[in-house]
Amino acid sequence: METIFKYPVPITDKFSMELPEGAEILTFQAQGYSSQSCIWAIVNTNTKKETRYFNIIGTGHPIENRKNLKYIGTSLPANGIVVWHLFEEIKSNSIRKEKK
């Protein structure tokens, strides 16, 4: 069954997250007045999980390998005191596996 789920995002330069296969990420934002940023995604609860890889880049910080990144969204936690931009790595699974 398809539904929308919320996933808290760790604020770190790079991280991976287990999501249902084929999850469609809708947005990346802070919820309410919280400093917790999250992604919301349409997921099929009947599919197996897959590992997806992300980068968080702060405003004014350098971007490495831009061609391998897909912009997801921007979060302004703590009333915009900081601004985080979330990108998903779009490398193929075969490339990712070779690096392990």
N, CA, C and O atoms as CSV, one atom per row, in Angstrom:
chain,resi,resn,atom,element,x,y,z
A,1,MET,N,N,0.841,-1.171,0.000
A,1,MET,CA,C,0.000,0.000,0.000
A,1,MET,C,C,0.897,1.248,0.000
A,1,MET,O,O,1.914,1.288,0.692
A,2,GLU,N,N,0.512,2.257,-0.777
A,2,GLU,CA,C,1.256,3.509,-0.787
A,2,GLU,C,C,0.737,4.439,0.308
A,2,GLU,O,O,-0.464,4.543,0.558
A,3,THR,N,N,1.685,5.104,0.942
A,3,THR,CA,C,1.353,6.072,1.987
A,3,THR,C,C,2.501,7.066,2.089
A,3,THR,O,O,3.553,6.863,1.484
A,4,ILE,N,N,2.310,8.130,2.842
A,4,ILE,CA,C,3.380,9.105,3.061
A,4,ILE,C,C,3.955,8.882,4.454
A,4,ILE,O,O,3.224,8.864,5.444
A,5,PHE,N,N,5.274,8.713,4.516
A,5,PHE,CA,C,5.979,8.553,5.780
A,5,PHE,C,C,6.932,9.715,5.978
A,5,PHE,O,O,7.389,10.340,5.021
A,6,LYS,N,N,7.223,9.991,7.250
A,6,LYS,CA,C,8.194,11.025,7.629
A,6,LYS,C,C,9.421,10.329,8.187
A,6,LYS,O,O,9.312,9.374,8.956
A,7,TYR,N,N,10.616,10.827,7.787
A,7,TYR,CA,C,11.881,10.265,8.249
A,7,TYR,C,C,12.773,11.377,8.787
A,7,TYR,O,O,13.154,12.274,8.034
A,8,PRO,N,N,13.116,11.339,10.076
A,8,PRO,CA,C,14.065,12.325,10.614
A,8,PRO,C,C,15.420,12.188,9.923
A,8,PRO,O,O,15.863,11.078,9.626
A,9,VAL,N,N,16.064,13.301,9.674
A,9,VAL,CA,C,17.335,13.330,8.963
A,9,VAL,C,C,18.443,13.761,9.924
A,9,VAL,O,O,18.313,14.784,10.595
A,10,PRO,N,N,19.530,12.992,9.995
A,10,PRO,CA,C,20.653,13.431,10.823
A,10,PRO,C,C,21.367,14.586,10.132
A,10,PRO,O,O,21.586,14.541,8.922
A,11,ILE,N,N,21.728,15.606,10.876
A,11,ILE,CA,C,22.439,16.737,10.280
A,11,ILE,C,C,23.928,16.434,10.348
A,11,ILE,O,O,24.611,16.713,11.333
A,12,THR,N,N,24.392,15.852,9.257
A,12,THR,CA,C,25.788,15.481,9.084
A,12,THR,C,C,26.093,15.587,7.595
A,12,THR,O,O,25.175,15.526,6.776
A,13,ASP,N,N,27.351,15.741,7.232
A,13,ASP,CA,C,27.696,15.960,5.826
A,13,ASP,C,C,27.152,14.876,4.901
A,13,ASP,O,O,26.556,15.184,3.869
A,14,LYS,N,N,27.354,13.610,5.264
A,14,LYS,CA,C,26.923,12.483,4.435
A,14,LYS,C,C,26.287,11.436,5.326
A,14,LYS,O,O,26.735,11.199,6.448
A,15,PHE,N,N,25.231,10.809,4.812
A,15,PHE,CA,C,24.585,9.739,5.570
A,15,PHE,C,C,23.823,8.838,4.604
A,15,PHE,O,O,23.551,9.210,3.463
A,16,SER,N,N,23.489,7.657,5.085
A,16,SER,CA,C,22.640,6.745,4.314
A,16,SER,C,C,21.367,6.507,5.114
A,16,SER,O,O,21.322,6.710,6.327
A,17,MET,N,N,20.336,6.071,4.400
A,17,MET,CA,C,19.046,5.842,5.031
A,17,MET,C,C,18.380,4.655,4.337
A,17,MET,O,O,18.420,4.534,3.112
A,18,GLU,N,N,17.774,3.790,5.128
A,18,GLU,CA,C,17.012,2.670,4.585
A,18,GLU,C,C,15.590,3.152,4.312
A,18,GLU,O,O,14.883,3.580,5.224
A,19,LEU,N,N,15.184,3.078,3.057
A,19,LEU,CA,C,13.837,3.477,2.646
A,19,LEU,C,C,13.217,2.343,1.843
A,19,LEU,O,O,13.946,1.556,1.238
A,20,PRO,N,N,11.892,2.238,1.819
A,20,PRO,CA,C,11.279,1.235,0.951
A,20,PRO,C,C,11.709,1.476,-0.499
A,20,PRO,O,O,11.802,2.619,-0.947
A,21,GLU,N,N,11.964,0.407,-1.212
A,21,GLU,CA,C,12.428,0.496,-2.592
A,21,GLU,C,C,11.493,1.377,-3.420
A,21,GLU,O,O,10.272,1.222,-3.376
A,22,GLY,N,N,12.081,2.295,-4.166
A,22,GLY,CA,C,11.304,3.183,-5.026
A,22,GLY,C,C,10.642,4.351,-4.323
A,22,GLY,O,O,9.819,5.041,-4.925
A,23,ALA,N,N,10.980,4.592,-3.058
A,23,ALA,CA,C,10.371,5.703,-2.314
A,23,ALA,C,C,10.561,7.013,-3.079
A,23,ALA,O,O,11.655,7.304,-3.562
A,24,GLU,N,N,9.494,7.794,-3.185
A,24,GLU,CA,C,9.542,9.090,-3.870
A,24,GLU,C,C,9.605,10.190,-2.820
A,24,GLU,O,O,8.620,10.449,-2.129
A,25,ILE,N,N,10.751,10.832,-2.700
A,25,ILE,CA,C,10.920,11.885,-1.702
A,25,ILE,C,C,10.182,13.132,-2.159
A,25,ILE,O,O,10.385,13.616,-3.273
A,26,LEU,N,N,9.330,13.642,-1.295
A,26,LEU,CA,C,8.513,14.804,-1.616
A,26,LEU,C,C,9.157,16.114,-1.207
A,26,LEU,O,O,9.149,17.080,-1.970
A,27,THR,N,N,9.721,16.150,0.009
A,27,THR,CA,C,10.276,17.405,0.514
A,27,THR,C,C,11.239,17.143,1.662
A,27,THR,O,O,11.261,16.056,2.239
A,28,PHE,N,N,12.029,18.154,1.983
A,28,PHE,CA,C,12.957,18.149,3.114
A,28,PHE,C,C,12.747,19.466,3.836
A,28,PHE,O,O,13.015,20.529,3.276
A,29,GLN,N,N,12.264,19.411,5.089
A,29,GLN,CA,C,11.957,20.629,5.838
A,29,GLN,C,C,12.055,20.353,7.332
A,29,GLN,O,O,12.059,19.205,7.778
A,30,ALA,N,N,12.133,21.447,8.093
A,30,ALA,CA,C,11.994,21.343,9.547
A,30,ALA,C,C,10.508,21.404,9.848
A,30,ALA,O,O,9.761,22.146,9.210
A,31,GLN,N,N,10.092,20.622,10.820
A,31,GLN,CA,C,8.675,20.597,11.157
A,31,GLN,C,C,8.396,21.555,12.314
A,31,GLN,O,O,8.986,21.438,13.388
A,32,GLY,N,N,7.499,22.492,12.082
A,32,GLY,CA,C,7.111,23.443,13.111
A,32,GLY,C,C,8.289,24.261,13.601
A,32,GLY,O,O,9.117,24.709,12.806
A,33,TYR,N,N,8.366,24.456,14.905
A,33,TYR,CA,C,9.452,25.242,15.494
A,33,TYR,C,C,10.616,24.365,15.930
A,33,TYR,O,O,11.549,24.825,16.589
A,34,SER,N,N,10.545,23.110,15.555
A,34,SER,CA,C,11.574,22.149,15.937
A,34,SER,C,C,12.872,22.398,15.173
A,34,SER,O,O,12.863,22.980,14.088
A,35,SER,N,N,13.966,21.961,15.741
A,35,SER,CA,C,15.226,22.016,15.011
A,35,SER,C,C,15.461,20.705,14.269
A,35,SER,O,O,16.516,20.522,13.662
A,36,GLN,N,N,14.482,19.781,14.311
A,36,GLN,CA,C,14.602,18.490,13.618
A,36,GLN,C,C,14.141,18.621,12.171
A,36,GLN,O,O,12.985,18.948,11.900
A,37,SER,N,N,15.057,18.363,11.252
A,37,SER,CA,C,14.700,18.343,9.835
A,37,SER,C,C,14.310,16.925,9.444
A,37,SER,O,O,14.846,15.953,9.977
A,38,CYS,N,N,13.369,16.815,8.507
A,38,CYS,CA,C,12.847,15.515,8.084
A,38,CYS,C,C,12.632,15.504,6.581
A,38,CYS,O,O,12.537,16.551,5.941
A,39,ILE,N,N,12.559,14.295,6.029
A,39,ILE,CA,C,12.053,14.143,4.678
A,39,ILE,C,C,10.702,13.451,4.775
A,39,ILE,O,O,10.456,12.659,5.685
A,40,TRP,N,N,9.838,13.764,3.826
A,40,TRP,CA,C,8.568,13.088,3.673
A,40,TRP,C,C,8.619,12.404,2.320
A,40,TRP,O,O,9.057,12.993,1.332
A,41,ALA,N,N,8.167,11.151,2.279
A,41,ALA,CA,C,8.247,10.375,1.039
A,41,ALA,C,C,6.996,9.531,0.856
A,41,ALA,O,O,6.400,9.054,1.822
A,42,ILE,N,N,6.611,9.357,-0.409
A,42,ILE,CA,C,5.574,8.387,-0.747
A,42,ILE,C,C,6.268,7.042,-0.823
A,42,ILE,O,O,7.220,6.869,-1.583
A,43,VAL,N,N,5.790,6.087,-0.033
A,43,VAL,CA,C,6.421,4.771,0.020
A,43,VAL,C,C,5.372,3.688,-0.192
A,43,VAL,O,O,4.191,3.866,0.104
A,44,ASN,N,N,5.840,2.570,-0.711
A,44,ASN,CA,C,5.004,1.384,-0.811
A,44,ASN,C,C,5.415,0.488,0.347
A,44,ASN,O,O,6.535,-0.022,0.379
A,45,THR,N,N,4.524,0.302,1.279
A,45,THR,CA,C,4.848,-0.449,2.499
A,45,THR,C,C,5.053,-1.941,2.231
A,45,THR,O,O,5.492,-2.666,3.123
A,46,ASN,N,N,4.744,-2.408,1.030
A,46,ASN,CA,C,4.895,-3.832,0.703
A,46,ASN,C,C,6.214,-4.151,0.001
A,46,ASN,O,O,6.441,-5.300,-0.378
A,47,THR,N,N,7.080,-3.166,-0.178
A,47,THR,CA,C,8.346,-3.434,-0.866
A,47,THR,C,C,9.487,-3.570,0.132
A,47,THR,O,O,9.410,-3.092,1.263
A,48,LYS,N,N,10.553,-4.239,-0.322
A,48,LYS,CA,C,11.734,-4.382,0.538
A,48,LYS,C,C,12.436,-3.035,0.644
A,48,LYS,O,O,12.151,-2.117,-0.125
A,49,LYS,N,N,13.348,-2.923,1.593
A,49,LYS,CA,C,14.078,-1.660,1.793
A,49,LYS,C,C,15.357,-1.640,0.972
A,49,LYS,O,O,15.928,-2.681,0.645
A,50,GLU,N,N,15.788,-0.428,0.647
A,50,GLU,CA,C,17.038,-0.216,-0.055
A,50,GLU,C,C,17.795,0.904,0.644
A,50,GLU,O,O,17.199,1.761,1.297
A,51,THR,N,N,19.110,0.885,0.497
A,51,THR,CA,C,19.939,1.928,1.093
A,51,THR,C,C,20.089,3.058,0.087
A,51,THR,O,O,20.442,2.831,-1.070
A,52,ARG,N,N,19.816,4.286,0.542
A,52,ARG,CA,C,19.998,5.470,-0.291
A,52,ARG,C,C,20.961,6.404,0.419
A,52,ARG,O,O,21.041,6.421,1.647
A,53,TYR,N,N,21.695,7.187,-0.377
A,53,TYR,CA,C,22.802,7.988,0.135
A,53,TYR,C,C,22.535,9.469,-0.094
A,53,TYR,O,O,22.068,9.868,-1.161
A,54,PHE,N,N,22.837,10.288,0.928
A,54,PHE,CA,C,22.503,11.699,0.908
A,54,PHE,C,C,23.677,12.558,1.377
A,54,PHE,O,O,24.575,12.090,2.077
A,55,ASN,N,N,23.643,13.829,0.969
A,55,ASN,CA,C,24.604,14.844,1.408
A,55,ASN,C,C,23.826,16.055,1.897
A,55,ASN,O,O,22.861,16.475,1.260
A,56,ILE,N,N,24.238,16.610,3.016
A,56,ILE,CA,C,23.685,17.882,3.484
A,56,ILE,C,C,24.758,18.935,3.310
A,56,ILE,O,O,25.897,18.764,3.745
A,57,ILE,N,N,24.378,20.028,2.667
A,57,ILE,CA,C,25.323,21.105,2.394
A,57,ILE,C,C,24.743,22.396,2.940
A,57,ILE,O,O,23.620,22.774,2.608
A,58,GLY,N,N,25.510,23.062,3.770
A,58,GLY,CA,C,25.073,24.335,4.328
A,58,GLY,C,C,25.298,25.466,3.336
A,58,GLY,O,O,26.164,25.376,2.465
A,59,THR,N,N,24.523,26.519,3.470
A,59,THR,CA,C,24.712,27.685,2.618
A,59,THR,C,C,26.137,28.208,2.785
A,59,THR,O,O,26.610,28.365,3.910
A,60,GLY,N,N,26.817,28.475,1.681
A,60,GLY,CA,C,28.188,28.972,1.701
A,60,GLY,C,C,29.249,27.890,1.741
A,60,GLY,O,O,30.439,28.191,1.647
A,61,HIS,N,N,28.838,26.623,1.882
A,61,HIS,CA,C,29.793,25.521,1.919
A,61,HIS,C,C,30.053,25.013,0.507
A,61,HIS,O,O,29.171,25.106,-0.347
A,62,PRO,N,N,31.245,24.478,0.242
A,62,PRO,CA,C,31.559,23.974,-1.108
A,62,PRO,C,C,30.743,22.720,-1.444
A,62,PRO,O,O,30.379,21.939,-0.565
A,63,ILE,N,N,30.471,22.555,-2.728
A,63,ILE,CA,C,29.757,21.374,-3.229
A,63,ILE,C,C,30.740,20.539,-4.035
A,63,ILE,O,O,31.345,21.028,-4.989
A,64,GLU,N,N,30.899,19.272,-3.646
A,64,GLU,CA,C,31.776,18.361,-4.372
A,64,GLU,C,C,30.936,17.448,-5.262
A,64,GLU,O,O,29.862,17.001,-4.860
A,65,ASN,N,N,31.423,17.174,-6.463
A,65,ASN,CA,C,30.763,16.236,-7.385
A,65,ASN,C,C,29.300,16.576,-7.631
A,65,ASN,O,O,28.433,15.710,-7.515
A,66,ARG,N,N,29.024,17.806,-7.962
A,66,ARG,CA,C,27.650,18.274,-8.182
A,66,ARG,C,C,26.889,17.431,-9.203
A,66,ARG,O,O,25.683,17.226,-9.065
A,67,LYS,N,N,27.595,16.942,-10.229
A,67,LYS,CA,C,26.912,16.173,-11.275
A,67,LYS,C,C,26.346,14.852,-10.754
A,67,LYS,O,O,25.470,14.266,-11.390
A,68,ASN,N,N,26.832,14.376,-9.606
A,68,ASN,CA,C,26.338,13.132,-9.017
A,68,ASN,C,C,25.290,13.359,-7.933
A,68,ASN,O,O,24.949,12.433,-7.196
A,69,LEU,N,N,24.781,14.580,-7.831
A,69,LEU,CA,C,23.824,14.909,-6.776
A,69,LEU,C,C,22.502,15.414,-7.356
A,69,LEU,O,O,22.481,16.153,-8.340
A,70,LYS,N,N,21.412,15.003,-6.732
A,70,LYS,CA,C,20.076,15.482,-7.105
A,70,LYS,C,C,19.527,16.283,-5.924
A,70,LYS,O,O,19.443,15.775,-4.806
A,71,TYR,N,N,19.160,17.522,-6.177
A,71,TYR,CA,C,18.620,18.387,-5.132
A,71,TYR,C,C,17.272,17.854,-4.656
A,71,TYR,O,O,16.407,17.517,-5.465
A,72,ILE,N,N,17.101,17.781,-3.333
A,72,ILE,CA,C,15.841,17.317,-2.743
A,72,ILE,C,C,15.059,18.490,-2.156
A,72,ILE,O,O,13.867,18.637,-2.430
A,73,GLY,N,N,15.717,19.322,-1.354
A,73,GLY,CA,C,15.009,20.430,-0.731
A,73,GLY,C,C,15.898,21.165,0.255
A,73,GLY,O,O,17.063,20.821,0.455
A,74,THR,N,N,15.310,22.192,0.866
A,74,THR,CA,C,16.020,23.047,1.812
A,74,THR,C,C,15.234,23.100,3.110
A,74,THR,O,O,14.008,23.212,3.103
A,75,SER,N,N,15.950,23.018,4.222
A,75,SER,CA,C,15.342,23.076,5.546
A,75,SER,C,C,15.895,24.277,6.310
A,75,SER,O,O,17.092,24.564,6.263
A,76,LEU,N,N,15.010,24.963,7.008
A,76,LEU,CA,C,15.401,26.114,7.831
A,76,LEU,C,C,15.009,25.847,9.288
A,76,LEU,O,O,14.053,26.436,9.791
A,77,PRO,N,N,15.748,24.956,9.967
A,77,PRO,CA,C,15.420,24.677,11.363
A,77,PRO,C,C,15.720,25.884,12.246
A,77,PRO,O,O,16.448,26.797,11.855
A,78,ALA,N,N,15.152,25.866,13.424
A,78,ALA,CA,C,15.382,26.926,14.417
A,78,ALA,C,C,15.103,28.309,13.815
A,78,ALA,O,O,15.890,29.243,13.976
A,79,ASN,N,N,13.968,28.415,13.121
A,79,ASN,CA,C,13.539,29.689,12.517
A,79,ASN,C,C,14.548,30.272,11.546
A,79,ASN,O,O,14.669,31.492,11.437
A,80,GLY,N,N,15.265,29.426,10.847
A,80,GLY,CA,C,16.167,29.885,9.800
A,80,GLY,C,C,17.523,30.363,10.268
A,80,GLY,O,O,18.244,31.015,9.512
A,81,ILE,N,N,17.884,30.051,11.506
A,81,ILE,CA,C,19.209,30.448,11.990
A,81,ILE,C,C,20.289,29.760,11.161
A,81,ILE,O,O,21.335,30.347,10.884
A,82,VAL,N,N,20.032,28.514,10.768
A,82,VAL,CA,C,20.906,27.797,9.841
A,82,VAL,C,C,20.055,27.349,8.657
A,82,VAL,O,O,18.832,27.254,8.764
A,83,VAL,N,N,20.698,27.079,7.546
A,83,VAL,CA,C,19.984,26.622,6.349
A,83,VAL,C,C,20.715,25.408,5.802
A,83,VAL,O,O,21.906,25.470,5.501
A,84,TRP,N,N,19.983,24.293,5.676
A,84,TRP,CA,C,20.551,23.053,5.165
A,84,TRP,C,C,19.922,22.709,3.824
A,84,TRP,O,O,18.712,22.853,3.648
A,85,HIS,N,N,20.734,22.256,2.878
A,85,HIS,CA,C,20.272,21.845,1.558
A,85,HIS,C,C,20.569,20.350,1.417
A,85,HIS,O,O,21.707,19.918,1.595
A,86,LEU,N,N,19.541,19.570,1.097
A,86,LEU,CA,C,19.689,18.115,1.006
A,86,LEU,C,C,19.785,17.681,-0.453
A,86,LEU,O,O,18.976,18.077,-1.292
A,87,PHE,N,N,20.794,16.857,-0.733
A,87,PHE,CA,C,20.991,16.282,-2.059
A,87,PHE,C,C,21.079,14.771,-1.921
A,87,PHE,O,O,21.622,14.259,-0.942
A,88,GLU,N,N,20.545,14.066,-2.902
A,88,GLU,CA,C,20.694,12.610,-2.936
A,88,GLU,C,C,21.773,12.255,-3.946
A,88,GLU,O,O,21.822,12.819,-5.039
A,89,GLU,N,N,22.641,11.312,-3.575
A,89,GLU,CA,C,23.639,10.813,-4.511
A,89,GLU,C,C,22.921,9.984,-5.564
A,89,GLU,O,O,22.097,9.134,-5.226
A,90,ILE,N,N,23.224,10.222,-6.833
A,90,ILE,CA,C,22.538,9.518,-7.913
A,90,ILE,C,C,23.445,8.513,-8.609
A,90,ILE,O,O,23.185,8.108,-9.742
A,91,LYS,N,N,24.506,8.118,-7.926
A,91,LYS,CA,C,25.401,7.095,-8.471
A,91,LYS,C,C,24.638,5.776,-8.579
A,91,LYS,O,O,23.742,5.503,-7.781
A,92,SER,N,N,24.995,4.970,-9.562
A,92,SER,CA,C,24.333,3.675,-9.710
A,92,SER,C,C,24.772,2.747,-8.583
A,92,SER,O,O,25.828,2.941,-7.981
A,93,ASN,N,N,23.946,1.732,-8.303
A,93,ASN,CA,C,24.268,0.770,-7.246
A,93,ASN,C,C,25.564,0.037,-7.540
A,93,ASN,O,O,26.289,-0.325,-6.613
A,94,SER,N,N,25.874,-0.191,-8.823
A,94,SER,CA,C,27.097,-0.922,-9.147
A,94,SER,C,C,28.335,-0.103,-8.748
A,94,SER,O,O,29.327,-0.668,-8.287
A,95,ILE,N,N,28.283,1.201,-8.921
A,95,ILE,CA,C,29.400,2.045,-8.511
A,95,ILE,C,C,29.524,2.023,-6.985
A,95,ILE,O,O,30.626,1.884,-6.454
A,96,ARG,N,N,28.397,2.158,-6.281
A,96,ARG,CA,C,28.407,2.162,-4.824
A,96,ARG,C,C,28.997,0.864,-4.293
A,96,ARG,O,O,29.809,0.898,-3.368
A,97,LYS,N,N,28.614,-0.278,-4.852
A,97,LYS,CA,C,29.094,-1.578,-4.370
A,97,LYS,C,C,30.597,-1.747,-4.590
A,97,LYS,O,O,31.276,-2.362,-3.768
A,98,GLU,N,N,31.120,-1.207,-5.690
A,98,GLU,CA,C,32.540,-1.315,-5.964
A,98,GLU,C,C,33.385,-0.598,-4.921
A,98,GLU,O,O,34.526,-0.994,-4.681
A,99,LYS,N,N,32.851,0.446,-4.298
A,99,LYS,CA,C,33.611,1.226,-3.309
A,99,LYS,C,C,33.687,0.537,-1.973
A,99,LYS,O,O,34.531,0.910,-1.158
A,100,LYS,N,N,32.856,-0.445,-1.698
A,100,LYS,CA,C,32.836,-1.098,-0.388
A,100,LYS,C,C,33.999,-2.018,-0.208
A,100,LYS,O,O,34.132,-2.647,0.842
